[in-house]
Amino acid sequence: MQAHGKNKGLVIAALGVVFGDIGTSPLYTLKECFGGAHPVVAATTANILGILSLVFWSILIVISLKYVLFIMRADNKGEGGIMALMSLVFQRAQISPRWRYLLLLLGLIGASLFYGDGIITPAISVLSAVEGLEVLKPGLHAYVIPIALAVLLILFKSQQHGTEKVGGLFGPIMIVWFVCLAGFGIRSMLQTPAVLEALNPAAAVHYFVRNGWHGALVLGAVVLSVTGGEALYADMGHFGRSPIRKAWFFVALPALLLNYFGQAALLIRDPSAVHNPFYLTIPPEWLTFMIILATLATVIASQAVISGAFSLTAQAIQLGFCPRFSIKYTSEGEMGQIYIPAINGLLMIGVIGLILTMKSSSNLAAAYGIAVTGTMAIDTILAFVVVLSLWKWNPYPSALVALCFLLIDLAFFGANIPKIPDGGWFPLAIGGLVFILLSTWRRGRTILQENLQEQAMPVDEFVALLEQDPPVTVSGTAVYMTTSRRGIPVPLLNNLRHNHVMHDNVIILSVITEPTPRVAPEKRRTVHKLADSVFRINLHYGFAESPNIPKTLRSCSREIDIDPEDTYFFISRETLLAVPSKKMAFWRIRLFITMARNAGSAARYFQIPFNRVVELGTQVMI
């Protein structure tokens, strides 16, 4: 009984977080199909039924079949999202180094495109909700942008307080939202039952026959109905596969479909309603309530995307693709509730700038879709690798299914290509910039570690040196942090060379991020004794975990006598010198050095008390 209640609570919570994006898509999807900035086809009954059929089957195939039933099976110990999927492939898939490199690039591209989507989603969602004021009273048009900006500013400023206190409200609000979507949709459908003809896929086929390749461009607007699909997979680690599936099939899916059919029924009765079919299906006496409810729903949708950007950034830091940022934990009970001020600020600037530039949800829709569809296609490719290499499914039917999914993804992607000159370049530019930063940081760190390894002393040579010329010892424990798991790090050698002393206990510490979300406590650490009072400790963390080094070291008391009050952490602060190299372009070396100089504090990231930190400087050419 208790488990049933917990599962029910997770279903409600999933409705409040996971389905915010796709749950608000009825606000603008059919509007953009017929009455957007670049309408493609006339709002005739045949075209309305054809496009509605495309929306219906797109949601069933892309969301229900591909993401909910198929891709959500590819979890990395319960975690989802493109970073988790990429880690799963690299951890267990048996593929050649060349294919590993190509899949790494694809995964990075998909992760990079997510940030472009993370800027557009809050902008288009909130703006399309507030635009309901124009339906309520056309004279309120001048207040749409200021109100949307005010709502978004409050949203971004409130991120520092976390979602723990207000998170419980998200689910009930979205339940009311979905009930309203279904109710107003049914009301409109009962007036025009002929709209049910769109259930027949022949309506979509006939649409393409009538309109040809010109009509296929409408897929660039139809894709708006499935843009929240990747969130189902990305948020799986927070709620679990079963609650998300139940919330989708029993609440979100039927409500969305009923509302789309209701909007299409209205368009059949009154084609002039194309400028805002969502709000025009609502009776006038309910309009004010629905504008307020839609604004709340879009804030929730935006919250989900912003939180996703925080989570993705934290995973990228752990996996070595991103420099350290200051991360604040907003919940004592939920590790996944985090706040990254730098990412929040950048998203806020991007969203506000986008609204001031585009000025309407129709103009934003012209920029929306290309990043999402690119990520969807990459999800399909990575999932297919998991199917073949990990699950060992029959390759021929698996390839056929993957090809069908990929063709749909590419069809949506191709239909969005004409949007590039009208704003589609923006998420591509953001994605390209993020990709350059992520790949440069990863490559630069690899080169830096290779150079530091060359300066390190072999363990045998170090032990022989201690035996020949024993240094003076002082009380306490010295922890030397290093990224290398071999040899004696440079900071320890420099300290011994210049000060001629060693502490009673010396620990050479490496933090290793495993390609799994979490590491079991019994596998957290490995301790090796290198010499009398000299130990090497490797701490293992998952990419979804937050390293707390002092806490973990306290668990080593059986092997090493560690007094937390007499332990000091020696951290190397490298001064990087740029020199021409064949390993990386010189401009990327300069970029890496700039990123390294602005990276967050290692002590803060590893939760080390600042009064226990000693920084040792060293120069490294890169």
C-alpha positions as CSV (number, residue, x, y, z in Angstrom):
1,M,0.0,0.0,0.0
2,Q,2.8,2.4,0.9
3,A,4.7,1.5,-2.4
4,H,1.5,2.2,-4.3
5,G,1.1,5.6,-2.7
6,K,4.8,6.4,-3.4
7,N,4.3,5.4,-7.1
8,K,1.2,7.5,-7.4
9,G,3.2,10.5,-6.0
10,L,5.9,9.9,-8.5
11,V,3.3,9.9,-11.3
12,I,2.0,13.3,-10.2
13,A,5.5,14.7,-9.8
14,A,6.4,13.4,-13.3
15,L,3.4,15.3,-14.7
16,G,4.7,18.5,-13.1
17,V,8.3,18.3,-14.4
18,V,8.6,15.9,-17.3
19,F,5.6,16.9,-19.3
20,G,5.8,20.6,-19.0
21,D,7.4,21.1,-22.4
22,I,5.3,18.8,-24.5
23,G,2.3,19.6,-22.4
24,T,2.2,23.2,-23.5
25,S,2.8,22.5,-27.2
26,P,-0.9,22.9,-28.1
27,L,-0.5,26.6,-27.4
28,Y,1.4,27.1,-30.6
29,T,1.6,23.9,-32.8
30,L,-1.5,24.1,-35.0
31,K,-1.3,27.9,-34.9
32,E,2.1,27.7,-36.6
33,C,1.0,25.0,-39.1
34,F,-1.5,27.3,-40.6
35,G,-1.1,30.9,-39.3
36,G,2.5,31.3,-38.4
37,A,5.1,33.7,-39.7
38,H,5.4,31.5,-42.8
39,P,2.2,29.5,-43.5
40,V,2.6,26.8,-46.0
41,V,-0.9,25.6,-46.9
42,A,-4.4,26.9,-46.8
43,A,-6.7,26.0,-43.9
44,T,-9.1,23.8,-46.0
45,T,-10.9,20.9,-44.4
46,A,-8.7,18.4,-46.2
47,N,-5.5,20.1,-45.2
48,I,-6.7,20.4,-41.6
49,L,-7.5,16.7,-41.4
50,G,-4.1,15.9,-43.1
51,I,-2.0,18.0,-40.8
52,L,-4.0,16.8,-37.7
53,S,-3.3,13.2,-38.8
54,L,0.4,14.1,-39.0
55,V,0.4,15.5,-35.5
56,F,-1.5,12.4,-34.2
57,W,0.8,9.8,-35.7
58,S,3.9,11.8,-34.9
59,I,3.0,11.9,-31.3
60,L,2.2,8.1,-31.3
61,I,5.4,7.1,-33.2
62,V,8.0,9.5,-31.9
63,I,6.9,9.9,-28.3
64,S,4.9,6.8,-27.4
65,L,6.7,4.2,-29.4
66,K,10.3,5.6,-29.8
67,Y,10.9,7.4,-26.5
68,V,8.5,5.9,-24.0
69,L,8.5,2.3,-25.0
70,F,11.9,1.9,-26.7
71,I,14.6,4.4,-25.8
72,M,13.6,4.6,-22.2
73,R,14.7,0.9,-22.0
74,A,18.3,2.1,-22.6
75,D,18.9,3.5,-19.1
76,N,22.3,3.8,-17.5
77,K,21.5,2.3,-14.1
78,G,18.3,4.3,-14.0
79,E,19.7,7.5,-15.4
80,G,18.6,8.9,-18.8
81,G,19.5,11.7,-21.2
82,I,22.0,11.9,-24.0
83,M,25.1,12.1,-21.7
84,A,23.9,9.0,-19.8
85,L,23.3,7.2,-23.1
86,M,26.7,8.2,-24.4
87,S,28.4,7.0,-21.2
88,L,26.4,3.7,-21.5
89,V,27.8,3.2,-25.0
90,F,31.4,3.9,-24.0
91,Q,31.2,1.8,-20.9
92,R,29.9,-1.4,-22.3
93,A,29.6,-1.3,-26.1
94,Q,32.1,-3.4,-28.0
95,I,33.0,-1.0,-30.9
96,S,36.2,0.0,-32.6
97,P,38.1,3.2,-31.5
98,R,37.1,5.0,-34.7
99,W,33.5,4.4,-34.1
100,R,33.9,5.4,-30.4
101,Y,35.4,8.7,-31.6
102,L,32.5,9.3,-34.0
103,L,29.9,8.4,-31.4
104,L,31.6,10.7,-29.0
105,L,31.3,13.6,-31.5
106,L,27.7,12.8,-32.0
107,G,27.0,12.7,-28.3
108,L,28.7,16.0,-27.8
109,I,26.8,17.6,-30.7
110,G,23.5,16.4,-29.2
111,A,24.4,17.7,-25.8
112,S,25.5,21.0,-27.3
113,L,22.2,21.4,-29.2
114,F,20.3,21.0,-26.0
115,Y,21.6,24.4,-24.7
116,G,20.2,26.1,-27.8
117,D,16.8,24.4,-27.1
118,G,17.1,25.4,-23.5
119,I,17.1,29.1,-24.5
120,I,14.2,28.9,-27.0
121,T,11.8,26.7,-25.0
122,P,11.2,29.2,-22.1
123,A,10.9,32.1,-24.6
124,I,8.4,30.5,-26.9
125,S,6.4,28.8,-24.1
126,V,5.9,31.8,-21.9
127,L,5.4,34.3,-24.8
128,S,2.8,32.1,-26.4
129,A,0.8,31.8,-23.1
130,V,0.9,35.5,-22.5
131,E,-0.2,36.2,-26.1
132,G,-3.6,35.0,-24.9
133,L,-4.1,38.6,-23.7
134,E,-4.5,39.6,-27.3
135,V,-7.5,37.3,-27.6
136,L,-9.0,38.5,-24.4
137,K,-8.5,42.2,-25.4
138,P,-6.5,43.2,-28.6
139,G,-5.6,46.5,-26.9
140,L,-3.3,44.6,-24.5
141,H,-0.9,43.7,-27.3
142,A,1.7,46.3,-26.0
143,Y,1.8,44.5,-22.6
144,V,2.6,41.0,-23.9
145,I,6.4,41.3,-24.1
146,P,6.8,43.3,-20.8
147,I,4.7,40.7,-18.9
148,A,6.5,37.8,-20.5
149,L,9.9,39.3,-19.6
150,A,8.7,39.9,-16.0
151,V,7.5,36.3,-15.7
152,L,10.9,35.0,-17.0
153,L,12.9,37.3,-14.8
154,I,11.1,36.1,-11.7
155,L,11.6,32.5,-12.9
156,F,15.4,32.9,-13.4
157,K,15.8,34.9,-10.2
158,S,14.0,32.2,-8.2
159,Q,16.3,29.4,-9.3
160,Q,18.7,30.2,-6.4
161,H,16.1,29.1,-4.0
162,G,15.6,25.7,-5.7
163,T,12.5,23.8,-6.6
164,E,12.1,21.8,-3.4
165,K,9.5,24.0,-1.8
166,V,7.4,24.7,-4.9
167,G,8.0,21.4,-6.7
168,G,5.0,19.8,-4.9
169,L,2.7,22.3,-6.6
170,F,3.9,21.5,-10.1
171,G,2.1,18.2,-10.4
172,P,-1.4,19.4,-9.3
173,I,-1.2,22.5,-11.5
174,M,-0.3,20.3,-14.6
175,I,-3.2,17.9,-13.7
176,V,-5.6,20.9,-13.8
177,W,-3.9,21.9,-17.1
178,F,-4.3,18.5,-18.7
179,V,-7.9,18.2,-17.5
180,C,-8.7,21.6,-19.1
181,L,-6.9,20.6,-22.4
182,A,-9.1,17.5,-22.6
183,G,-12.3,19.2,-21.5
184,F,-12.2,22.1,-24.0
185,G,-11.0,19.7,-26.7
186,I,-13.9,17.3,-26.2
187,R,-16.3,20.3,-26.2
188,S,-15.1,21.4,-29.6
189,M,-15.0,17.9,-31.1
190,L,-18.6,17.2,-30.2
191,Q,-19.6,20.1,-32.4
192,T,-17.6,18.7,-35.4
193,P,-17.3,14.9,-35.1
194,A,-16.0,14.6,-38.6
195,V,-12.6,15.6,-37.3
196,L,-12.1,12.0,-36.2
197,E,-11.4,11.1,-39.8
198,A,-7.8,12.3,-39.0
199,L,-7.3,9.0,-37.1
200,N,-6.9,7.3,-40.5
201,P,-3.3,7.7,-41.6
202,A,-4.6,7.9,-45.2
203,A,-5.5,11.6,-44.4
204,A,-1.8,12.3,-43.9
205,V,-0.9,10.4,-47.1
206,H,-3.5,12.3,-49.1
207,Y,-2.2,15.6,-47.7
208,F,1.3,14.9,-49.2
209,V,-0.2,13.7,-52.5
210,R,-2.1,17.0,-52.8
211,N,0.6,19.3,-51.7
212,G,3.8,17.5,-52.7
213,W,7.2,18.6,-51.4
214,H,5.9,22.1,-50.9
215,G,3.5,20.7,-48.3
216,A,6.2,18.7,-46.6
217,L,7.6,21.9,-45.2
218,V,4.7,21.9,-42.7
219,L,6.6,19.2,-40.9
220,G,8.8,22.1,-39.6
221,A,5.7,23.2,-37.6
222,V,4.3,19.7,-36.9
223,V,7.5,18.9,-35.0
224,L,6.5,21.4,-32.4
225,S,4.1,18.8,-31.1
226,V,6.9,16.4,-30.1
227,T,9.6,18.8,-29.0
228,G,9.4,17.7,-25.4
229,G,10.1,14.0,-26.2
230,E,13.7,14.1,-25.2
231,A,12.7,15.3,-21.7
232,L,10.9,12.0,-21.0
233,Y,14.2,10.2,-21.4
234,A,16.4,12.9,-19.7
235,D,14.3,13.0,-16.6
236,M,14.0,9.2,-16.1
237,G,16.6,9.2,-13.3
238,H,14.5,11.5,-11.2
239,F,11.2,9.6,-11.4
240,G,11.8,6.2,-12.9
241,R,10.6,4.5,-16.1
242,S,7.2,3.3,-14.8
243,P,5.8,6.5,-13.3
244,I,6.7,8.4,-16.5
245,R,5.0,5.8,-18.7
246,K,1.9,5.8,-16.6
247,A,1.7,9.6,-16.5
248,W,2.1,9.7,-20.3
249,F,-0.4,7.0,-21.3
250,F,-3.1,7.7,-18.8
251,V,-3.0,11.5,-18.5
252,A,-0.7,13.5,-20.9
253,L,-1.2,11.6,-24.1
254,P,-5.1,11.5,-24.1
255,A,-5.3,15.1,-23.0
256,L,-3.0,16.4,-25.7
257,L,-4.7,14.4,-28.5
258,L,-8.1,15.5,-27.4
259,N,-7.0,19.2,-27.4
260,Y,-5.4,18.9,-30.9
261,F,-8.6,17.3,-32.3
262,G,-10.7,20.1,-30.6
263,Q,-8.5,22.8,-32.2
264,A,-8.8,21.2,-35.6
265,A,-12.5,20.9,-35.2
266,L,-12.7,24.6,-34.6
267,L,-10.6,25.3,-37.7
268,I,-13.0,23.2,-39.8
269,R,-15.9,25.3,-38.5
270,D,-14.0,28.6,-38.7
271,P,-10.8,28.7,-40.8
272,S,-10.2,32.3,-39.7
273,A,-9.4,31.0,-36.2
274,V,-5.9,30.1,-37.4
275,H,-4.3,33.1,-35.7
276,N,-4.8,31.4,-32.3
277,P,-6.9,28.2,-32.3
278,F,-5.9,27.2,-28.8
279,Y,-7.4,30.2,-27.0
280,L,-10.4,30.4,-29.4
281,T,-11.6,27.0,-28.4
282,I,-12.1,28.3,-24.9
283,P,-15.4,30.0,-23.9
284,P,-14.9,33.7,-23.1
285,E,-15.9,33.2,-19.5
286,W,-12.9,30.8,-19.0
287,L,-10.4,32.8,-21.0
288,T,-8.8,34.8,-18.1
289,F,-8.5,31.6,-16.0
290,M,-6.8,29.7,-18.9
291,I,-4.4,32.6,-19.6
292,I,-3.2,32.4,-16.0
293,L,-3.1,28.6,-16.0
294,A,-1.2,28.5,-19.3
295,T,1.3,31.0,-18.0
296,L,1.9,28.8,-14.9
297,A,2.1,25.7,-17.1
298,T,4.7,27.4,-19.4
299,V,6.7,28.5,-16.3
300,I,6.8,24.8,-15.2
301,A,7.9,23.8,-18.7
302,S,10.6,26.4,-18.6
303,Q,11.7,25.2,-15.1
304,A,12.1,21.6,-16.5
305,V,14.4,22.8,-19.3
306,I,16.5,25.0,-17.0
307,S,16.9,22.2,-14.4
308,G,17.8,19.9,-17.3
309,A,20.6,22.4,-18.3
310,F,21.9,22.4,-14.7
311,S,21.9,18.6,-14.6
312,L,23.5,18.2,-18.1
313,T,26.3,20.7,-17.1
314,A,27.0,18.9,-13.8
315,Q,27.3,15.6,-15.8
316,A,29.6,17.2,-18.3
317,I,31.8,18.5,-15.5
318,Q,32.1,15.1,-14.0
319,L,32.8,13.4,-17.3
320,G,35.6,15.9,-18.1
321,F,33.9,17.8,-20.9
322,C,33.4,21.1,-19.0
323,P,35.4,23.2,-16.6
324,R,34.2,23.4,-13.0
325,F,31.4,25.8,-12.2
326,S,30.1,26.8,-8.8
327,I,27.3,24.3,-8.0
328,K,24.9,25.0,-5.2
329,Y,22.7,22.2,-3.8
330,T,19.1,23.5,-3.1
331,S,17.8,20.4,-1.3
332,E,19.1,18.4,1.6
333,G,17.2,15.3,0.5
334,E,17.5,15.3,-3.3
335,M,21.0,15.4,-4.7
336,G,19.7,16.1,-8.2
337,Q,18.3,19.5,-7.2
338,I,21.1,21.9,-8.0
339,Y,21.6,25.4,-9.1
340,I,24.5,26.7,-11.2
341,P,24.6,30.5,-11.1
342,A,26.8,30.9,-14.3
343,I,24.5,28.7,-16.4
344,N,21.4,30.3,-15.0
345,G,22.7,33.8,-15.9
346,L,23.7,32.8,-19.4
347,L,20.3,31.2,-20.1
348,M,18.5,34.3,-18.7
349,I,20.5,36.7,-20.9
350,G,19.9,34.4,-24.0
351,V,16.1,34.1,-23.3
352,I,15.6,37.8,-22.7
353,G,17.7,38.8,-25.8
354,L,15.7,36.3,-27.9
355,I,12.3,37.7,-26.9
356,L,13.4,41.3,-27.5
357,T,14.8,40.3,-30.9
358,M,12.0,37.9,-32.1
359,K,9.1,39.7,-30.4
360,S,6.4,37.0,-31.0
361,S,5.9,33.3,-30.6
362,S,5.5,32.9,-34.4
363,N,8.9,34.4,-35.0
364,L,10.4,32.2,-32.3
365,A,8.8,29.1,-33.9
366,A,10.8,30.0,-37.0
367,A,13.9,29.3,-34.9
368,Y,12.5,26.3,-33.0
369,G,12.8,22.7,-34.0
370,I,16.2,22.3,-35.8
371,A,18.1,21.7,-32.5
372,V,15.5,19.4,-31.1
373,T,15.3,17.2,-34.2
374,G,19.0,17.0,-34.4
375,T,19.2,15.7,-30.8
376,M,16.3,13.2,-31.6
377,A,18.3,11.8,-34.5
378,I,21.4,11.4,-32.4
379,D,19.4,9.7,-29.7
380,T,18.2,7.2,-32.3
381,I,21.7,6.4,-33.5
382,L,23.1,5.9,-30.0
383,A,20.2,3.8,-29.0
384,F,20.7,1.6,-32.0
385,V,24.3,1.0,-31.0
386,V,23.0,-0.1,-27.5
387,V,20.6,-2.5,-29.2
388,L,23.2,-4.1,-31.3
389,S,26.2,-4.1,-29.0
390,L,24.7,-4.5,-25.5
391,W,21.3,-6.1,-25.9
392,K,22.5,-8.3,-28.8
393,W,19.1,-8.1,-30.6
394,N,18.7,-9.5,-34.1
395,P,20.5,-6.9,-36.3
396,Y,18.2,-7.0,-39.3
397,P,14.8,-6.2,-37.7
398,S,16.7,-3.8,-35.3
399,A,18.2,-2.0,-38.2
400,L,14.8,-1.7,-39.9
401,V,13.2,-0.2,-36.8
402,A,16.1,2.2,-36.2
403,L,16.0,3.2,-39.9
404,C,12.3,4.0,-39.7
405,F,12.8,6.1,-36.6
406,L,15.8,7.8,-38.2
407,L,13.9,8.6,-41.4
408,I,11.2,10.3,-39.4
409,D,13.8,12.3,-37.4
410,L,15.6,13.3,-40.6
411,A,12.3,14.3,-42.3
412,F,11.6,16.6,-39.4
413,F,15.2,17.9,-39.4
414,G,15.0,18.5,-43.2
415,A,11.8,20.4,-42.9
416,N,13.4,22.7,-40.4
417,I,16.4,23.5,-42.6
418,P,14.5,26.3,-44.4
419,K,14.0,28.0,-41.0
420,I,17.8,28.6,-40.7
421,P,17.8,32.1,-42.3
422,D,14.7,33.1,-40.3
423,G,16.2,32.3,-36.9
424,G,17.0,28.6,-37.1
425,W,20.7,29.7,-37.1
426,F,20.4,30.8,-33.5
427,P,20.2,27.3,-31.8
428,L,22.8,26.0,-34.3
429,A,25.1,28.9,-33.4
430,I,24.6,28.2,-29.7
431,G,25.1,24.5,-30.2
432,G,28.3,25.1,-32.3
433,L,29.7,27.4,-29.7
434,V,29.0,24.9,-26.9
435,F,30.5,22.1,-28.9
436,I,33.7,24.0,-29.5
437,L,34.0,24.7,-25.8
438,L,33.2,21.1,-24.7
439,S,35.6,19.5,-27.2
440,T,38.3,22.0,-26.5
441,W,38.2,21.5,-22.8
442,R,38.2,17.7,-23.2
443,R,41.2,17.8,-25.6
444,G,43.1,20.4,-23.6
445,R,42.7,18.5,-20.3
446,T,44.0,15.4,-22.1
447,I,47.1,17.2,-23.4
448,L,47.7,18.8,-20.0
449,Q,47.5,15.5,-18.2
450,E,50.0,14.0,-20.6
451,N,52.4,16.9,-20.0
452,L,52.1,16.6,-16.2
453,Q,52.6,12.9,-16.4
454,E,55.9,13.5,-18.2
455,Q,57.0,15.6,-15.3
456,A,55.9,13.0,-12.6
457,M,58.5,10.8,-11.0
458,P,58.1,7.0,-11.1
459,V,57.1,5.5,-7.7
460,D,60.1,3.2,-7.4
461,E,62.5,6.1,-8.0
462,F,60.6,8.2,-5.4
463,V,60.8,5.4,-2.8
464,A,64.5,5.0,-3.4
465,L,65.0,8.7,-2.9
466,L,63.2,8.6,0.4
467,E,65.4,5.7,1.6
468,Q,68.6,7.4,0.6
469,D,67.8,10.8,2.0
470,P,65.0,10.6,4.5
471,P,63.3,14.0,4.9
472,V,62.3,15.7,8.1
473,T,58.7,14.8,9.1
474,V,56.1,17.0,10.5
475,S,52.8,16.1,12.2
476,G,49.6,15.8,10.3
477,T,48.3,14.4,7.0
478,A,49.1,16.0,3.6
479,V,46.7,15.1,0.7
480,Y,48.2,15.8,-2.8
481,M,45.5,15.9,-5.4
482,T,46.4,14.8,-8.9
483,T,44.5,13.8,-12.1
484,S,47.1,11.1,-12.9
485,R,46.9,7.6,-11.4
486,R,50.6,6.9,-12.1
487,G,53.8,8.3,-10.7
488,I,54.4,10.9,-8.0
489,P,52.7,14.3,-8.8
490,V,54.8,17.5,-9.3
491,P,53.4,19.4,-6.3
492,L,54.7,16.7,-3.9
493,L,58.1,16.7,-5.6
494,N,58.3,20.5,-5.5
495,N,57.3,20.7,-1.8
496,L,59.9,18.0,-0.9
497,R,62.6,19.7,-3.0
498,H,62.1,23.2,-1.6
499,N,61.0,22.6,2.0
500,H,62.8,19.2,2.6
501,V,59.9,18.0,4.8
502,M,57.1,15.5,4.6
503,H,54.0,15.0,6.8
504,D,53.5,11.9,9.0
505,N,51.0,10.7,6.4
506,V,51.2,11.5,2.7
507,I,48.2,10.7,0.5
508,I,48.3,11.0,-3.3
509,L,44.7,11.4,-4.2
510,S,42.9,10.9,-7.6
511,V,39.2,11.4,-8.2
512,I,37.9,9.2,-11.0
513,T,34.6,9.7,-12.7
514,E,33.1,6.4,-13.8
515,P,30.7,6.1,-16.8
516,T,27.8,5.2,-14.5
517,P,25.4,7.5,-12.6
518,R,26.5,6.3,-9.1
519,V,29.2,4.1,-7.5
520,A,28.4,1.7,-4.7
521,P,29.9,2.6,-1.3
522,E,32.0,-0.5,-1.2
523,K,33.6,0.4,-4.5
524,R,34.1,4.1,-3.7
525,R,37.8,3.9,-2.8
526,T,40.9,1.9,-3.4
527,V,44.0,2.3,-1.1
528,H,47.5,1.3,-2.0
529,K,50.6,1.7,0.3
530,L,53.5,3.0,-1.8
531,A,56.0,3.4,1.1
532,D,56.1,4.0,4.8
533,S,53.4,6.6,5.5
534,V,52.9,7.2,1.7
535,F,49.6,6.1,0.2
536,R,47.8,6.3,-3.1
537,I,44.0,6.6,-2.8
538,N,41.7,6.5,-5.8
539,L,38.1,7.8,-5.2
540,H,35.5,6.7,-7.6
541,Y,32.3,8.7,-8.3
542,G,29.5,8.4,-10.8
543,F,28.7,11.2,-13.2
544,A,25.5,12.0,-11.4
545,E,27.2,12.3,-8.0
546,S,28.8,15.2,-6.1
547,P,32.3,14.4,-4.8
548,N,32.8,15.1,-1.1
549,I,36.4,14.3,-0.5
550,P,36.7,15.0,3.3
551,K,33.7,12.9,4.0
552,T,35.0,10.0,1.9
553,L,38.5,10.2,3.4
554,R,37.0,9.7,6.9
555,S,36.0,6.2,5.8
556,C,39.7,5.4,5.2
557,S,40.5,5.4,9.0
558,R,41.0,1.6,9.0
559,E,44.0,1.8,6.6
560,I,45.3,5.3,7.5
561,D,45.2,7.2,10.8
562,I,43.7,10.4,9.5
563,D,42.8,13.3,11.8
564,P,40.4,15.6,9.9
565,E,41.5,18.6,12.1
566,D,45.2,18.0,11.1
567,T,44.7,17.3,7.4
568,Y,45.7,19.7,4.6
569,F,45.0,19.5,0.9
570,F,47.7,20.5,-1.5
571,I,46.2,21.5,-4.8
572,S,48.2,22.4,-7.9
573,R,47.4,25.6,-9.7
574,E,49.0,25.4,-13.1
575,T,50.1,28.5,-15.0
576,L,49.6,27.4,-18.6
577,L,51.9,28.7,-21.3
578,A,50.7,28.5,-24.9
579,V,53.1,27.1,-27.4
580,P,52.5,26.0,-31.0
581,S,51.6,22.3,-31.0
582,K,50.6,19.6,-33.5
583,K,48.2,18.2,-30.9
584,M,45.7,21.1,-31.0
585,A,45.3,24.3,-33.0
586,F,46.9,27.3,-31.4
587,W,43.6,29.3,-31.2
588,R,42.1,26.3,-29.3
589,I,45.1,26.2,-27.0
590,R,44.5,29.9,-26.2
591,L,40.8,29.2,-25.7
592,F,41.6,26.3,-23.3
593,I,43.9,28.5,-21.2
594,T,41.2,31.1,-21.0
595,M,38.7,28.5,-19.8
596,A,41.1,27.1,-17.3
597,R,41.8,30.5,-15.8
598,N,38.1,31.1,-15.3
599,A,37.3,27.6,-14.0
600,G,35.7,27.3,-10.6
601,S,37.7,26.4,-7.5
602,A,38.6,22.8,-7.1
603,A,38.3,23.1,-3.3
604,R,34.7,24.3,-3.6
605,Y,33.8,21.7,-6.2
606,F,35.2,18.8,-4.0
607,Q,33.7,20.4,-0.9
608,I,37.1,20.9,0.8
609,P,37.2,23.5,3.6
610,F,39.2,26.5,2.4
611,N,41.2,26.8,5.6
612,R,42.6,23.3,4.8
613,V,43.8,24.1,1.3
614,V,47.3,24.9,0.2
615,E,47.8,25.9,-3.4
616,L,51.1,25.1,-5.1
617,G,51.9,26.9,-8.4
618,T,53.6,25.3,-11.3
619,Q,54.2,26.3,-15.0
620,V,53.1,23.9,-17.7
621,M,53.5,24.4,-21.5
622,I,50.6,23.3,-23.6
